[in-house]
Amino acid sequence: MDLSPIWLTLKLAGITTLLLLLIGLPFAWWLSKGRSFIKIIIEAIITMPLVLPPSVLGFYLLLAFSPQHGLGKWLHDTFDVQLVFSFPGLILASVIYSMPFMVGPVKSALQQLPASLAEASYTLGKTEWQTFRYVLLPNIKPSLLTAAVLTFAHTLGEFGVVLMIGGNIPGVTRVASIAVYDSVEKMDYASANNYSLILFSITFILVISVFIFKKYQAKGPLA
């Protein structure tokens, strides 16, 4: 059994989760502070991957990343970079597709924190960033873990978007979900079952870990 699709999937999920921790947390913090028409529009755009068929999103990303159109054309002409049918293209598509799984839980958790926490920090002379980093984030650890695990697990199971953007190139874009589909098409049900069992086991362990962590946190002090 070729395990390269599994390792490629884990690599993609890990990089996507790390990037969304860096990008999504400040975004969620900004969205949690007050309401405006611009924020509503941006939040709606971020949420779209939850309701759009993956093939629709993948199609528009394929057009955007294509060397003949939009961002893809600019990157190709300026830096000689091609995003379609490449691993960097998979990463960018995964970040866009999985962003609501990171931003949503963190934003909700931040909005549920007492306003007095931030106010007390400002009174002590802390900046907004210091307040976010050292006061607010430590108080939403369970939600932060949930967001990271959901993002990682969601990326593991991506199919439509990664197929549209990356295709099925062994060692480059052939992730586990594509390998399952490819094996079924070849009527190689044994390989499809092996890939599926590995993905199921990894996801199940991640979900169980989140439940155990939340139960442990519920018995301890606010953290």
C-alpha positions in Angstrom: 0.0 0.0 0.0 1.3 3.4 -1.0 1.3 5.6 2.1 2.5 8.8 0.3 -1.1 10.1 0.0 -1.5 9.8 3.8 1.7 11.7 4.5 0.8 14.3 1.9 -2.6 14.7 3.6 -1.1 15.1 7.0 1.4 17.6 5.7 -1.4 19.6 4.0 -3.6 19.5 7.1 -0.7 20.6 9.4 0.4 23.5 7.2 -3.2 24.7 6.7 -3.9 24.6 10.5 -0.7 26.4 11.3 -1.4 29.1 8.7 -5.0 29.5 9.9 -3.8 29.9 13.5 -1.6 32.8 12.4 -4.3 34.3 10.1 -7.6 33.2 11.6 -7.0 34.2 15.2 -6.4 38.0 14.6 -9.3 37.9 12.1 -11.7 36.3 14.6 -10.6 38.8 17.2 -11.3 41.7 14.8 -14.7 40.3 13.9 -15.6 39.8 17.5 -15.2 43.5 18.3 -18.4 45.3 17.5 -20.5 45.1 14.4 -20.4 46.9 11.1 -21.8 46.4 7.6 -18.2 45.7 6.3 -17.7 43.0 9.0 -21.0 41.4 8.2 -20.0 41.1 4.5 -16.6 39.8 5.3 -18.0 37.2 7.8 -20.5 36.1 5.2 -17.7 35.6 2.7 -15.6 33.6 5.2 -18.7 31.4 6.0 -19.5 30.6 2.4 -17.4 27.4 2.2 -19.7 25.9 4.8 -22.7 26.2 2.5 -21.3 26.1 -1.0 -20.8 22.7 -2.7 -17.0 22.1 -2.7 -17.0 21.7 -6.4 -18.5 25.2 -6.9 -15.8 26.7 -4.7 -13.2 24.6 -6.3 -14.3 25.7 -9.8 -14.0 29.4 -8.9 -10.6 28.9 -7.2 -9.5 27.0 -10.3 -10.4 30.1 -12.4 -8.7 32.4 -10.0 -5.5 30.4 -9.7 -5.3 29.6 -13.4 -2.3 31.0 -15.3 -4.8 32.5 -17.8 -6.9 34.4 -15.2 -6.8 36.8 -12.3 -4.4 36.1 -9.4 -3.0 33.0 -11.1 -2.1 35.0 -14.3 -0.4 37.8 -12.2 1.6 35.3 -10.2 2.6 33.4 -13.3 3.6 36.5 -15.3 5.3 38.2 -12.3 7.0 35.4 -10.3 6.6 32.4 -12.7 4.5 30.7 -10.0 1.7 28.3 -10.9 -0.8 27.4 -8.3 -3.1 25.0 -10.1 -1.9 21.3 -10.0 0.7 22.2 -7.3 1.0 21.6 -3.6 1.2 25.4 -2.8 -2.1 25.7 -4.7 -3.6 23.0 -2.4 -2.4 24.9 0.6 -4.0 28.2 -0.5 -7.3 26.5 -1.4 -7.3 24.6 1.9 -6.8 27.8 3.9 -9.7 29.4 2.1 -11.9 26.3 2.4 -11.2 25.6 6.1 -11.1 29.2 7.4 -14.7 29.2 8.8 -13.7 26.2 11.0 -11.0 28.3 12.6 -12.6 31.7 12.7 -16.1 30.7 13.8 -15.4 28.9 17.1 -12.7 31.4 18.1 -15.0 34.4 17.3 -17.9 32.9 19.3 -15.6 32.2 22.3 -14.2 35.7 22.3 -17.7 37.2 22.2 -18.7 35.1 25.2 -15.9 36.4 27.5 -16.8 39.1 30.0 -16.0 42.5 28.8 -14.4 43.2 32.2 -11.4 41.0 31.3 -10.3 43.3 28.5 -11.3 46.4 30.4 -9.1 45.4 33.4 -6.2 44.7 31.1 -6.5 48.2 29.4 -6.7 49.7 32.9 -3.3 48.1 33.7 -1.8 49.8 30.6 -1.8 46.8 28.3 -2.3 47.3 24.5 -5.1 45.7 22.5 -2.6 43.1 21.1 -1.2 42.3 24.6 -4.7 42.0 25.9 -5.6 39.6 23.1 -2.4 37.5 23.4 -2.0 37.3 27.2 -5.5 37.8 28.6 -8.2 36.7 26.1 -6.5 33.7 24.3 -5.6 31.9 27.6 -9.3 32.0 28.5 -10.6 30.3 25.4 -8.2 27.3 25.3 -11.0 24.7 24.8 -12.5 26.7 21.9 -9.0 27.3 20.4 -8.2 23.5 20.5 -11.6 22.7 19.0 -11.0 25.2 16.2 -7.6 23.8 15.5 -8.8 20.2 15.5 -11.8 20.9 13.3 -9.6 22.7 10.8 -7.1 19.8 10.8 -9.8 17.2 10.5 -11.7 19.1 7.9 -8.6 19.4 5.7 -8.0 15.7 6.0 -11.4 15.0 4.4 -11.3 17.6 1.6 -12.1 16.2 -1.8 -13.9 18.5 -4.2 -11.7 21.5 -3.7 -8.4 19.6 -3.8 -9.5 17.6 -6.8 -10.4 20.8 -8.8 -7.2 22.6 -7.8 -4.7 19.8 -7.6 -5.9 17.0 -9.7 -4.4 13.6 -9.1 -0.7 13.9 -9.4 1.1 11.2 -7.3 3.5 12.6 -4.7 2.4 16.2 -5.5 -1.4 16.6 -5.1 -2.7 13.0 -4.7 -4.0 13.3 -1.1 -5.8 10.5 0.7 -9.3 11.5 -0.2 -8.3 11.4 -3.9 -6.6 8.1 -3.4 -9.8 6.6 -2.0 -11.8 7.8 -5.0 -9.1 6.6 -7.4 -9.0 3.2 -5.8 -12.8 2.8 -6.0 -12.7 3.8 -9.7 -10.2 1.0 -10.2 -12.4 -1.3 -8.2 -9.5 -1.7 -5.7 -11.7 -1.8 -2.7 -9.0 -3.2 -0.4 -6.8 0.0 -0.9 -9.9 2.2 -0.7 -10.7 0.5 2.6 -7.2 0.9 4.0 -7.0 4.6 3.1 -10.5 5.1 4.6 -9.7 3.3 7.8 -6.5 5.4 8.3 -8.4 8.6 7.8 -11.3 7.5 10.1 -8.8 6.4 12.8 -6.9 9.7 12.8 -10.1 11.8 12.8 -11.7 9.7 15.6 -8.6 10.0 17.8 -8.6 13.8 17.2 -12.3 14.1 18.2 -11.9 11.9 21.2 -8.9 14.0 22.3 -11.0 17.2 22.1 -13.8 15.7 24.2 -11.3 14.5 26.9 -9.7 17.9 27.0 -13.0 19.7 27.4 -14.1 17.4 30.1 -10.8 17.9 32.0 -11.1 21.7 31.5 -14.7 21.7 32.8 -13.5 20.1 36.1 -10.7 22.7 36.6 -10.5 26.5 36.9 -11.4 28.8 34.1 -8.5 28.6 31.5 
